[in-house]
Amino acid sequence: MGHEEIPPKPTYMADGTTRTEAIGKQVIHFRKASAKTLADAGQKTGAVFQALRYMGKDRIDDRVIAMLATALDGNDRNLLAKQSKHVPAYMHTVVQQIVIYA
């Protein structure tokens, strides 16, 4: 019998309580997040901020910055700069690097 991969439990940030829900055979984890963390959810810029939070300041390097910058167009990069006033201080430098990435 081979090793079967266990699929990861999808985790979603939500403004409600932290909880786990079973929908059929799928288990979904909802993790409580602050309104600040949920700001801009559903936009590309929100996904960038979530990725940076997930990675943490010690794991963000030039490769990560390049990948995020190329996923955004000029309008998204400008929006990212405007929205960065609500992020932790360490992200400001990263956001600046993403915005000026050429």
ABEGO torsion letter per residue (X at the ends): XBBBBBBBBBBBBBABBBBBBBBEABBBBBBBBBAAAABGBGBAAAAAAAAAAAAEAAABBAAAAAAAAAABBAAAAAAAAAAAAABBAAAAAAAAAAAABX
